[in-house]
Amino acid sequence: MSHFIITDVHILKNFQVLPNKNVEVKNGKIISISSSMPDKDSTSGFIEKISGKGKLLMSGMYNTHGHTPMALIRGCADDLPLQDWLEHEIWPREAVFTKQSVRAGTSLALIEMIKNGTIAFLDMYHLYMNDVYELVMDSGLKAVLARGMIGFGTEEEQRGKLKEAVTFAKDWEAESNGHIKGMLFPHAPYTCKPPFLEKIIESSRSYRLPLGIHLAETLKEVNDHKRDYGRSPVDHLHELGFFEQTALLTHVVHISESEMDMLSGKPVSVSHNPMSNAKLGSGIAPVSRMLKKNIPVSLGTDSTVSNNTLDIFEEMRFAVLLQKAADQNPAALSAHSALQMATKNGAEALGFKDSGIVREGAAADFIMLDISSAHLQPLQNLFSHLIYTASGHDVTDVFVNGRQLLKNRALQTLDEEKIVFEANRHSRAIDTLFRENKKGD
C-alpha cells in the first residue's frame, strides 16, 4: 500500500488533539494533514481510504532498551537483587539457549511490541543476533541491534566478539534499507574491563558506530567500581572517552550532580527503564534533574524478565508517577515531557531522525488507538488520558513507513498462534535443562 488516506480520525500533533482530520500517506511519508480529502492520485487513480472514525492517530512508541530473546523466560525469577538474579537465575538459563529458542523468544517479543504500539526498539543480546535481525526485518518493525559483548574470556575471545559485533552492525545497516541500525554495546563496566572498553571505543570511532552500555544501575555496582578503580563508573567512562561519540546510556540510576553536569552537552542520551529498576530494587533515576540539565531521556522496558511487559504506555505512566513521588513534587515530570520521552526522544536516541512526530514530511510511523472505550472518556481530556489512562491494549493499528503491521488488532506480518505455541515449547525445554543442571551442581 503506497498511497492511502486515513479518514475522519483524531490526531495528536504538537501535544494537541485535532479532531476529524484526514492523514494522507504516500511512499512511506505523511504528505498532508487536512480537513479536505483528494479523491484521486494524479498518477495512479483512486486513493485507498481507511476509516479512522472513533480512533486517535499518534506517533508510534520507541523502546530504547531491551533483550527480546529473554521473552522466553518471562516470570522465571522474581524478587531478587540484580547480581543474584543474573548469576543464579538468568545467566544459567541463557547458557542453555539454542538458536531456535532465541528465535522463539524474539518472535514472541515482536508480537507484544507491535500489538502495544511500539514501532522501533533497541535490542542488545549476545547470541544469534543475525537471526534476530532476520526476524525483525520480516516483522516490518524498525530497530537498533547490537551483538552484546561481555568481556569474559581471553583477549582472543574478546577480539572475536568485537569483530563479530562490528561486522554484524555494518552488514545490517547496508542490507536493511534504513530499517535497521547497528550499535556497539559492551554489557557494562563491571563485565568489561577498561582495556576491552578502550578497544570498543576505538572501533566505534573507526567505523562510525554509536555506543551503548548498562551504566550505574545499582549502588553496589557504583561502590564496587570505586573500590576497584578509585572512581565511579561514569567518571571512568568519561576518562576513557566513551562519551565523545554518540552513546546511549541505559539505567543511570546512581549519578551525581557533577556527573550529570559533565554529560550535559555531550552527544549522549539516557534510556530510562523505571519499571525494571523498580522491580530489581535498583532505585529511581533522577530524570527530572537530567532533563533540566538538557540530557535527553527516552524510555526502555529492559527484558520481560525484569519488567515484565514491553508496553511503553505503561512505562511512560510509571515513569511520570515515580518521578513525582521521588521528588515529592507533582510538577517534577510533566505529561508533555513523558510523551516526548516515549516518542520523539526515543526516535532521536535510536537515530530515526524523521520519526517520533506526526507532521507533514515525517515518516509514516504511527499508531491508532480506539478512543471509544469508557476509560478514555470524556474526550475533551484525551491528551491526559494518553499518559495517565491508556495502555498498549488500546492500540488497534500500527504503521511503519506506511506499511500496516497491525490492522484492527490483527497482526499482518506475524503468525501469532504458531509463535505462541513455539515459545511455550522452547520455554519448557529451557526450564527442564536449567533444573537438571541445578541438580547436578
C-alpha positions as CSV (number, residue, x, y, z in Angstrom):
1,M,0.0,0.0,0.0
2,S,1.9,3.0,-1.2
3,H,-0.8,5.7,-1.3
4,F,-3.7,5.9,1.2
5,I,-5.7,8.3,3.4
6,I,-6.8,7.7,7.0
7,T,-10.1,9.5,7.1
8,D,-12.1,11.2,9.9
9,V,-9.5,10.5,12.5
10,H,-8.5,12.4,15.6
11,I,-4.7,13.2,15.5
12,L,-2.2,14.1,18.2
13,K,0.1,16.8,16.8
14,N,2.3,19.0,18.8
15,F,0.6,17.8,22.0
16,Q,-2.8,18.9,20.7
17,V,-5.6,16.6,19.8
18,L,-7.1,17.7,16.5
19,P,-10.5,16.2,15.7
20,N,-11.8,14.8,12.4
21,K,-8.7,15.1,10.2
22,N,-7.6,13.2,7.1
23,V,-4.0,12.0,7.0
24,E,-2.6,11.2,3.6
25,V,0.4,8.9,3.2
26,K,2.4,8.2,0.1
27,N,5.6,6.2,-0.3
28,G,6.1,5.8,3.4
29,K,5.7,9.5,4.3
30,I,2.9,11.7,5.7
31,I,2.3,14.1,2.9
32,S,-0.7,16.0,4.2
33,I,-2.9,16.5,7.3
34,S,-6.1,18.4,6.5
35,S,-9.9,18.6,6.7
36,S,-10.2,18.1,2.9
37,M,-9.7,14.9,1.0
38,P,-8.5,14.4,-2.5
39,D,-10.4,11.7,-4.4
40,K,-7.7,10.8,-6.9
41,D,-4.0,10.4,-7.3
42,S,-2.8,12.2,-10.4
43,T,-0.6,9.3,-11.4
44,S,-2.4,6.1,-10.3
45,G,-6.1,6.9,-10.0
46,F,-8.2,6.5,-6.9
47,I,-6.6,6.6,-3.4
48,E,-7.4,3.9,-0.9
49,K,-9.3,5.2,2.1
50,I,-9.0,3.7,5.6
51,S,-11.6,4.8,8.1
52,G,-10.2,6.3,11.3
53,K,-13.6,7.0,12.9
54,G,-13.5,6.6,16.6
55,K,-9.7,6.4,16.7
56,L,-6.8,8.6,17.6
57,L,-3.7,8.7,15.4
58,M,-0.4,9.5,17.1
59,S,3.3,8.7,16.8
60,G,4.3,5.1,17.4
61,M,6.2,4.3,20.6
62,Y,10.0,3.8,20.9
63,N,11.5,1.3,23.2
64,T,15.2,2.2,23.7
65,H,16.4,-0.8,25.7
66,G,15.6,-4.5,25.6
67,H,16.7,-8.0,25.1
68,T,14.0,-9.7,23.0
69,P,15.1,-13.4,23.3
70,M,14.6,-13.2,27.0
71,A,10.8,-13.1,26.5
72,L,11.1,-16.8,26.5
73,I,11.9,-16.8,30.3
74,R,9.4,-14.2,31.4
75,G,8.4,-14.8,35.0
76,C,11.2,-17.3,35.8
77,A,12.8,-15.3,38.6
78,D,11.2,-12.5,40.7
79,D,12.0,-10.6,43.9
80,L,15.8,-10.9,43.7
81,P,18.6,-8.3,43.7
82,L,20.4,-7.7,40.4
83,Q,23.6,-9.7,40.9
84,D,21.8,-12.8,42.5
85,W,19.2,-12.6,39.7
86,L,21.8,-12.5,37.0
87,E,24.3,-15.0,38.3
88,H,21.9,-17.7,39.8
89,E,18.8,-17.4,37.6
90,I,19.3,-15.6,34.3
91,W,22.8,-16.5,33.1
92,P,22.4,-20.2,33.8
93,R,19.1,-20.3,31.8
94,E,20.7,-18.3,29.0
95,A,23.5,-20.9,28.9
96,V,21.1,-23.5,27.6
97,F,19.5,-21.2,24.9
98,T,19.7,-22.5,21.4
99,K,19.4,-20.8,18.0
100,Q,15.7,-22.0,17.9
101,S,14.9,-20.7,21.4
102,V,16.4,-17.3,20.6
103,R,14.2,-17.1,17.5
104,A,11.2,-18.2,19.6
105,G,11.7,-15.6,22.3
106,T,12.4,-12.8,19.8
107,S,9.3,-13.6,17.8
108,L,7.2,-13.6,21.0
109,A,8.6,-10.1,21.9
110,L,7.9,-8.8,18.4
111,I,4.2,-9.7,18.7
112,E,3.9,-8.0,22.0
113,M,5.6,-4.8,20.8
114,I,3.6,-4.5,17.6
115,K,0.3,-5.1,19.5
116,N,1.3,-2.5,22.1
117,G,2.1,0.2,19.5
118,T,5.9,0.1,19.5
119,I,7.3,0.8,16.1
120,A,11.0,0.8,16.8
121,F,13.2,-0.6,19.5
122,L,16.8,-1.4,20.6
123,D,17.8,-4.9,21.1
124,M,21.1,-6.0,22.7
125,Y,21.9,-9.6,23.0
126,H,24.9,-11.9,22.8
127,L,23.5,-14.9,21.0
128,Y,22.4,-15.4,17.4
129,M,21.8,-11.8,16.6
130,N,21.8,-12.4,12.9
131,D,18.6,-14.4,13.5
132,V,17.1,-11.5,15.5
133,Y,17.9,-9.3,12.5
134,E,16.1,-11.6,10.1
135,L,13.0,-11.8,12.3
136,V,12.9,-8.0,12.8
137,M,13.1,-7.5,9.0
138,D,10.3,-9.9,8.4
139,S,8.1,-8.3,11.1
140,G,8.4,-4.8,9.5
141,L,9.5,-3.0,12.7
142,K,12.5,-0.7,12.8
143,A,15.3,-1.4,15.3
144,V,18.8,-0.7,16.5
145,L,20.5,-4.0,17.0
146,A,23.8,-4.8,18.8
147,R,25.7,-8.0,19.3
148,G,26.2,-7.5,23.1
149,M,29.7,-8.0,24.4
150,I,30.6,-9.4,27.8
151,G,34.3,-9.2,28.5
152,F,34.8,-12.6,30.0
153,G,37.3,-15.0,28.4
154,T,40.7,-14.5,26.8
155,E,41.9,-11.5,24.8
156,E,41.4,-13.5,21.6
157,E,37.8,-14.3,22.5
158,Q,37.2,-10.6,23.2
159,R,38.7,-9.7,19.8
160,G,36.4,-12.2,18.2
161,K,33.3,-10.7,19.9
162,L,34.2,-7.2,18.9
163,K,34.9,-8.2,15.3
164,E,31.6,-10.0,15.1
165,A,29.8,-7.0,16.6
166,V,31.3,-4.6,14.1
167,T,30.7,-6.9,11.1
168,F,27.0,-7.5,12.1
169,A,26.4,-3.8,12.7
170,K,27.8,-2.7,9.3
171,D,26.1,-5.5,7.4
172,W,22.7,-4.9,8.9
173,E,22.9,-1.2,8.0
174,A,24.0,-1.9,4.5
175,E,21.3,-4.5,3.8
176,S,18.2,-3.2,5.6
177,N,17.4,0.0,3.6
178,G,17.3,2.1,6.7
179,H,15.1,-0.2,8.8
180,I,18.0,-1.5,11.0
181,K,20.8,0.5,12.5
182,G,23.9,-1.0,14.2
183,M,25.5,-0.3,17.6
184,L,28.4,-1.4,19.6
185,F,27.2,-2.4,23.1
186,P,29.6,-3.6,25.8
187,H,27.4,-5.0,28.5
188,A,28.6,-2.9,31.5
189,P,31.8,-1.6,33.2
190,Y,31.5,-4.5,35.7
191,T,31.6,-7.1,32.9
192,C,34.0,-5.3,30.6
193,K,37.4,-4.2,31.9
194,P,39.0,-0.9,30.7
195,P,41.3,-2.4,28.1
196,F,38.4,-4.1,26.4
197,L,36.3,-0.9,26.6
198,E,39.1,1.1,25.0
199,K,39.2,-1.3,22.0
200,I,35.4,-1.0,21.6
201,I,35.6,2.9,21.8
202,E,38.3,2.9,19.2
203,S,36.1,0.7,16.9
204,S,33.2,3.0,17.4
205,R,35.3,5.9,16.1
206,S,36.8,3.9,13.3
207,Y,33.5,2.5,12.0
208,R,31.3,5.4,13.0
209,L,29.0,3.3,15.1
210,P,27.2,4.6,18.2
211,L,27.8,3.1,21.6
212,G,25.5,1.6,24.2
213,I,26.1,0.4,27.8
214,H,24.4,-0.5,31.0
215,L,25.6,2.1,33.5
216,A,25.3,2.9,37.2
217,E,22.3,0.6,37.6
218,T,22.8,-0.2,41.2
219,L,24.5,1.4,44.2
220,K,26.6,-1.8,44.7
221,E,27.9,-1.6,41.1
222,V,29.0,2.0,41.7
223,N,30.6,1.3,45.1
224,D,32.4,-1.8,43.7
225,H,33.8,0.3,40.8
226,K,35.0,3.0,43.2
227,R,36.7,0.3,45.3
228,D,38.4,-1.3,42.3
229,Y,39.3,1.8,40.3
230,G,39.2,4.7,42.7
231,R,36.4,6.4,40.7
232,S,32.8,6.0,39.7
233,P,31.9,4.1,36.5
234,V,30.5,7.3,35.0
235,D,33.8,9.2,35.7
236,H,35.8,6.2,34.5
237,L,34.0,6.0,31.1
238,H,34.5,9.8,30.7
239,E,38.2,9.3,31.2
240,L,38.2,6.5,28.6
241,G,36.5,8.8,26.0
242,F,33.2,6.8,25.9
243,F,31.1,10.0,25.9
244,E,32.9,11.7,23.0
245,Q,30.8,9.9,20.3
246,T,27.1,9.2,20.1
247,A,26.2,6.9,23.1
248,L,23.0,5.6,24.6
249,L,23.4,5.0,28.4
250,T,20.9,2.6,30.0
251,H,19.6,3.0,33.6
252,V,22.0,5.7,35.0
253,V,20.2,5.4,38.3
254,H,23.1,6.4,40.6
255,I,24.7,9.5,39.2
256,S,25.9,12.7,40.9
257,E,25.1,16.3,40.1
258,S,28.7,16.8,38.9
259,E,28.5,13.8,36.7
260,M,25.2,15.0,35.1
261,D,26.9,18.4,34.5
262,M,29.7,16.6,32.7
263,L,27.3,14.6,30.5
264,S,25.3,17.7,29.6
265,G,26.3,18.9,26.2
266,K,27.9,15.5,25.3
267,P,26.5,13.5,22.3
268,V,24.8,11.1,24.8
269,S,21.3,10.3,25.9
270,V,19.8,8.1,28.6
271,S,17.4,5.2,28.3
272,H,15.3,5.3,31.5
273,N,13.9,1.9,32.5
274,P,11.8,2.7,35.5
275,M,9.8,-0.5,35.8
276,S,12.9,-2.7,35.6
277,N,14.8,-0.5,38.1
278,A,11.9,-0.6,40.5
279,K,11.3,-4.4,40.2
280,L,15.0,-5.1,40.8
281,G,15.2,-2.6,43.7
282,S,17.9,-0.6,41.9
283,G,16.4,2.8,42.7
284,I,14.9,5.7,40.8
285,A,17.0,7.6,38.2
286,P,17.0,11.4,38.7
287,V,15.2,12.0,35.4
288,S,13.7,15.4,36.3
289,R,17.2,16.8,37.0
290,M,18.7,15.2,33.8
291,L,16.1,17.0,31.7
292,K,16.8,20.3,33.5
293,K,20.4,19.8,32.5
294,N,19.4,19.2,28.9
295,I,20.4,15.5,28.9
296,P,18.0,13.8,26.5
297,V,16.0,10.9,28.1
298,S,14.0,8.2,26.4
299,L,12.1,5.2,27.7
300,G,13.0,1.5,27.7
301,T,11.4,-1.6,29.1
302,D,14.5,-3.8,29.6
303,S,13.8,-7.5,29.3
304,T,10.5,-9.2,30.1
305,V,12.2,-11.0,33.0
306,S,12.9,-7.7,34.9
307,N,9.8,-5.8,33.9
308,N,7.7,-8.0,32.8
309,T,6.0,-6.3,29.9
310,L,7.0,-4.5,26.7
311,D,4.3,-1.9,26.9
312,I,5.8,1.6,26.6
313,F,2.4,3.2,27.5
314,E,2.8,1.5,31.0
315,E,6.4,2.6,31.2
316,M,5.5,6.1,30.4
317,R,2.8,6.3,33.1
318,F,5.1,4.7,35.6
319,A,8.0,7.0,34.8
320,V,6.0,10.2,35.3
321,L,4.3,9.0,38.5
322,L,7.5,7.6,40.0
323,Q,9.4,10.9,39.4
324,K,6.6,12.9,41.0
325,A,6.7,10.6,44.1
326,A,10.6,10.5,44.3
327,D,10.8,14.4,44.1
328,Q,7.7,14.9,46.2
329,N,6.6,17.3,43.6
330,P,3.6,16.9,41.3
331,A,5.3,19.0,38.6
332,A,8.6,17.1,38.7
333,L,7.8,15.5,35.3
334,S,5.0,16.7,33.1
335,A,2.7,14.7,30.9
336,H,4.2,16.5,27.9
337,S,7.7,15.5,28.9
338,A,6.7,11.9,29.4
339,L,5.1,11.6,26.0
340,Q,8.1,13.2,24.4
341,M,10.4,10.7,26.1
342,A,8.3,7.8,24.7
343,T,8.1,9.2,21.1
344,K,10.4,12.0,19.7
345,N,13.2,11.5,22.2
346,G,13.1,7.7,21.6
347,A,13.2,8.2,17.9
348,E,16.2,10.5,18.1
349,A,18.0,8.2,20.6
350,L,17.7,5.4,18.1
351,G,18.8,7.5,15.2
352,F,15.5,7.7,13.3
353,K,15.5,11.4,12.8
354,D,12.3,11.9,10.8
355,S,10.2,9.8,13.2
356,G,8.5,10.2,16.6
357,I,6.3,13.0,15.5
358,V,3.1,13.4,13.4
359,R,3.6,16.1,10.8
360,E,3.8,16.6,7.0
361,G,7.1,15.1,5.7
362,A,7.7,12.8,8.6
363,A,8.0,9.0,8.2
364,A,4.6,7.3,8.3
365,D,5.5,5.6,11.6
366,F,2.2,6.0,13.6
367,I,-0.4,4.0,15.5
368,M,-4.1,4.3,16.1
369,L,-6.0,3.8,19.3
370,D,-9.6,3.0,19.9
371,I,-10.9,6.1,21.9
372,S,-14.5,4.9,22.2
373,S,-13.8,2.9,25.5
374,A,-15.3,4.2,28.8
375,H,-11.8,4.5,30.4
376,L,-10.8,7.1,27.8
377,Q,-13.8,9.4,28.3
378,P,-14.5,12.3,28.4
379,L,-12.9,13.1,25.1
380,Q,-12.0,16.7,25.9
381,N,-9.3,15.3,28.3
382,L,-7.9,12.9,25.7
383,F,-4.3,14.1,26.0
384,S,-4.3,13.5,29.7
385,H,-5.8,10.0,29.2
386,L,-2.9,9.0,26.9
387,I,-0.4,9.4,29.7
388,Y,-2.4,8.5,32.8
389,T,-5.0,6.0,31.5
390,A,-4.3,4.4,28.1
391,S,-2.3,1.2,27.6
392,G,-1.0,-0.8,24.7
393,H,-4.3,-2.7,24.8
394,D,-6.0,0.3,23.3
395,V,-3.9,0.1,20.1
396,T,-5.8,-1.1,17.1
397,D,-3.5,-0.3,14.1
398,V,0.3,0.1,13.6
399,F,2.0,1.5,10.5
400,V,5.8,1.6,9.9
401,N,7.0,3.5,6.8
402,G,3.3,3.3,5.7
403,R,3.2,-0.4,5.9
404,Q,0.4,-1.7,8.1
405,L,1.7,-4.2,10.6
406,L,-1.5,-4.3,12.8
407,K,-5.0,-3.9,11.3
408,N,-7.9,-3.7,13.7
409,R,-5.8,-5.6,16.3
410,A,-5.0,-8.4,13.8
411,L,-1.3,-8.9,13.0
412,Q,-0.4,-8.6,9.4
413,T,3.2,-9.9,9.3
414,L,3.5,-12.5,12.1
415,D,1.7,-15.8,12.8
416,E,0.6,-15.3,16.4
417,E,-0.8,-18.8,17.1
418,K,2.4,-20.5,15.8
419,I,4.7,-18.2,17.6
420,V,3.0,-18.6,20.9
421,F,3.0,-22.4,20.6
422,E,6.7,-22.5,19.8
423,A,7.5,-20.1,22.6
424,N,5.9,-22.3,25.2
425,R,7.5,-25.4,23.8
426,H,11.0,-23.9,24.0
427,S,10.4,-22.3,27.4
428,R,9.5,-25.7,28.8
429,A,12.7,-27.2,27.4
430,I,14.9,-24.4,28.9
431,D,13.3,-24.8,32.3
432,T,13.9,-28.6,32.2
433,L,17.6,-28.2,31.3
434,F,18.0,-25.4,33.9
435,R,16.6,-27.6,36.7
436,E,18.7,-30.6,35.6
437,N,21.9,-28.6,35.6
438,K,21.0,-27.1,39.0
439,K,20.6,-30.6,40.5
440,G,24.0,-31.6,39.0
441,D,25.6,-28.7,40.8
